[in-house]
Structure formats: C-alpha cells, structure tokens
Amino acid sequence: MLGAIIGDIVGSIYEFNNIKSKNFPLFGKGVDYTDDSILTIATADWLLHGGNAADYYARYAKSNPDPMGSYGPSFWEWAMDYSSETSGPYGSCGNGSAMRVSPVGWFCKSMQEVFEKAKESAVCTHNHPEGIKGAMATALCIYLARRGYEKPVIKKIIEDEFHYDLSMTVDEIRPRYSWEGLDGKGDGGTCQGSVPEAIVCAIEATDFEDAIRNAISIGGDSDTIGCITGSIAEPFYGIPDDIRRQGLEYLKRNEGFMKVVTEFEDKYGAR
C-alpha cells in the first residue's frame, strides 16, 4: 500500500506539468500526497475495521477537504451529498477506482476474494464496467506479485482476463501518451486509458524507483499513474528503506493517516 502513496507523492507536481523524462528529483520541490493517498488510506481503514466502503470514502473526503490537486468534481459532489441510505454510484470509469484499491491486493487470500473486494471498493462510485475492471486488474496484479508469480505470467493473466493491451514498452508509450490517452484517442483520466500503461511501467521496471520514474515519464495523469504503478511495483521489488522513510514523512502531519498505515502495514504489508 505504501508504494501507491509514494507514487502519488512523487507524481503530484507533474499531474498538470508533465515532464516526459525519467531524470527528475524523486521527491521534487512542492510534492505532497493528494486525494489518491487519502482514499487509499480510506480503503485500508475499511478493510481493517469493516463496514461499508462508501462510508469511509465520504468520511475521509469530508475530513480532508483540500488535498493537493483537489478531488475529482464528480467524486467531490458525491461525497459532500453522501448518505448511506440514499446515495448511489455515478457511473464513473475514472481511474479513481484503481488508484485507491491497492490495500485489497494485500488483504485478500484468494483471487476470488480479490475480485469481490476490488469490486466492492469500486462500485459505490465507479460502477461503470471499466471502472470496476480497472480496480480488479490493479488489485490482481498486486496479489499475484505477492504470491511470487513471474512477470510474463501476470502479464498474460491480465491480458486474458481483462483484455488490456500490454504489448507496448515504456519507451514506445512515452512519445504517444498524454492526458488525452494514447495517440490522443482516449482519456488518460479513465481506467481504460491509464491502468494498462501503469501496469507496463511496473512490469518493465528494474526496481521500485525505476517503476515510479517510468510512470512519471509517460505523462498524463502523473500522480494517479504513479500511484497505480507504485502499488504494483511494491510487491515486485520492495521499497528501499530511504524511499520508504521519505514517503512516510509526508504523512506524519496527520496522526490518523499514520495510525491506519502503520496498522495495515503491520498486519498485511511486506514488513
């Protein structure tokens, strides 16, 4: 889970200022956690303590109303008007469902449970089939990597199960990718327009840091692609201690965040 948060933090200053290079300070001036990290921690809290995932997402948004970069407008409207009795999903296929799902990949004990919990985490807001698929694919990558599956095997499973095209390399994606998706023919803020690219950035990397640099270098929705990539890279490579320490520094001003992250990492994480 911490890999997702670190990817989000690193990418936070490049979301609307894409860099298109792997040569940048890993924790550049002005970086901070965004809504991606806040809602990832909300997912962890839900898995730790049970209940309705939607309650956690709405509560975390209301308690943390001004993150760097703000929340997506549809999610924010949903959260502000949320009632467990009356509020329903809004049909989103945005990549918010994939960026917040990483704790599911650590929590679950079977592929079936991964699918069930990933869907549950998504459908309260992102009930579009692509929104659900993006959450499932991300969580499954994490689960399989934790279980020691080799990269080519994971790649084939994801391609067969979700029909994502993972054939391009990072170097091939980079010049063709933007907020408008691949070759300007999509939307880089959707699951279908960013999750496949994030998976490639993780699978092609040589270590955790290289995965994050891959993710930021392709452009587009940099904090969220960094978040998704980081979540998948963590079980593949582990997080170096110095990067782990630097990432946690940004959470320390929020005692509640630190408590949830520490509890989840101690119970389900790699350490």
N, C-alpha and C positions, 0 to 999 in steps of 0.2 A: 504493500500500500504506500509506503513512503516513497517508492520510486515514482509513483504518479504525482505526488506532491512536489517532489524535486523537479520533475519535468515541467510541471505547471509554473513553478517559480522561475526557472531558467528562461522559459519562453514568454514570460509575462510582458517584457518590454519590447518584444518583437511581433506581437499579435497584429499591430497596425503599422509596423515598421519592419517588414520582412528583411532579413539580412542575406539570404541566399548564399551562405558560406558557412563552413564548419570552423572558421577561425574567428572566435569571439570569446570574451571572458565568460567563464561558465556562470558565475554569479555577477552579472554586469550591474553597473550603477542603476539604482532605481527598481531592481527586481523585487517582487513580493508575491505572496500567494494570492490567488484570485478565487472566484466562485467555484472553480474546478476543485480546488483543495477543500474548500468549505463543505461542498456537497459530498466529496469523497469521505471526509471525516463523518458526515451525517450517515452515510451508508455503513461505515464501521460501527457507529453507535447503535444503529438499528440492528445489525447482526449480533452485536454483543448483548443487547438488552431486550430485543424482541418488540413486537407490536406492528404497527402499520408504517411502512417505509415513507409514505406520503406525509405523515405527521412529522417525521424527522426533517424531511426536506423543507417543509414550510416553516417549521420552528427555527431551523438553522438560518434560513434566509432572513426571517424577521429579526433574529437576534444579531445578525451580521449584515446590515442592510447596505453597506457601502464598500464592498471589496474593490480592489484594483480592477478596473475594466468593467465593473458592474455585472449584473446578471443579464441573461437574455431577456428581452422585453416580454415575451410570452410566458416564460417561467416566472418572472417577477410579478406579473399580473395575477397569475395563478396562485402564487404563494401569498400575496397580500390579501386575496379574497378567499383563501383556503378555509374550508370547513370539512371535517371528516365525514359529515353526513351528506353534504350536498356537492362538494367539488369533484369534478371528473377530469380526465385527461383531455388534452387539447390537440391530439393527432400529430404530434411533432415527430419528425425523423431527424431532428438536430443531434449533433454529436454529444450533447449533454448527457445522454443516457450511457454513452461509452466512457466518458471521462470520469464519471462518479462510481463506476461499477467495480473497480479493482479489488476492494475487500472481499467480494464474492468469490473471486478466484482463489483466495487464501482460505476462506472459511469452509468451503464445500468439500465433501468427502467422496463425491461421485460426479460423473459427467451429467447425469440426470438432475442432480441437485443444483449443479452449476446453471443448467438451463432454467430450472424453476426459479431460483433466486435471482438470476440476472433478469429474467422477465418480470418478476415481481418488483425489482428495483426500477425498472423502466416504465411499466405500463401506467403508473399513477400519473404520469405526464406524457411520456413519449410512447404512445400506443400505436403509432404507425408501424407497419411491419419492418421497415428499415431501421427504425429506432430501437425496436426490440432486438433485431438481428445484430446491430452494432454492439449492443451491450452483451449479448450472448457470445459473440465472437471474441471480444476482448477478454471477457472472464474465462472463456475456454482456453485461450492461449496461455493465460497465467496458470490455470490449473494444470494443463499439460506440461508446461515448462517445469513447474514444481515437482511433477511426477517423473521427471527425467526423460521425457520424450525428446528425440532428436529434432533439430530444426526442420529437416526435409519432411519428416513425418507430420509435424504440426502444420507445416505449410499445406500439405496435401489434405489433411483433415479439414482445415479451414476452407480451402478451395472447394472441396467436395460438399461440405455441409452448408456453406453459406454462399457459394458461387461468387466469391470475391476473386478478382484477378490479381494475383501476387507475383506476376511474371516479370515486372519491371524492376530494375535496380534503382537504388537511390540516385545515382548519377544520371539515370535516364529520367527519373521523375522530376528532379530539381528544375531543369530549364522549362519544363512544360506545366508546372503546377503553380496555382495561385489560389486566392480566396474564391475564384470562380471555378475551382476544380481543375481537373486535368484538361489541358488544351482549351480552357475557358468554356467547357461544355457541361459544367455541372455546378455544384455549390460546395465549396470546401468547408462550410459550416454544418453539413449534414453527415450522418454516419456513413452513407454510401460514398460520400465524397472525401472522406478523411480517414476512416478506420483502416481500409486496405493499405493506404500509404503509411500509416503509423505502424502497422504490423511489419511491413517491409523494412522500415527504419530500425525496428528492434531486431528482426531476424538477421539482417545483413551485418549488424554491428560486430565489433571485436570485443567490446566490453561495455559496461554501463554508460560511461561518459561518452563513448563513441556513438551509442544509440541516441542519446539526447542531442548530440551535435548533428547527427543525421536528421533528426526530427525538426530541429530549428532551421536547418539549412534548406529544407524544401519550400519554406514559406507557408502561406495560407494562415490558418487559424493556429498560430505558433504555440500558444500556451496549451491549448487543448490537444494538439498533435503531440507536443512534448509530454503532456500528462498521460495520454494513452500509450505512447511509446515507452515512457519510463515505467509504467505499470507492468508492461510485458517484459521489459529488459531486466527488471529486478530479479525475478526467479531464474532467468537465464544466467546472469553474470554476478549477482550480488551487487551491493552498493559499497564502494570504498568508504572506509571509516571517515576520511576527511570530508568527503562529499555528504555523507550522512550527517555529520556534525553541522556543516554549514547549512544544510537544508532545515534541520531542526531549529536553528537559531531564529528563523523567521516565524516559527510557531510559538516561541516561548513567551511572547507578549500576551498570548491567550491561554490561560491556565486550563480552560475546558478542553481546548483542542489537544493540548499536550497530554492531558489525562486520558482522553479517548485513544489517541495514537499509541501511547505507552501501553495501555491495557490491551489493545488489539494486537500490537506487535509482540507483546509478551505471550499472548495466548495462541496466536495464529501465525505470526510472522516468521521470518527466516532466522531471527536472532532470539 
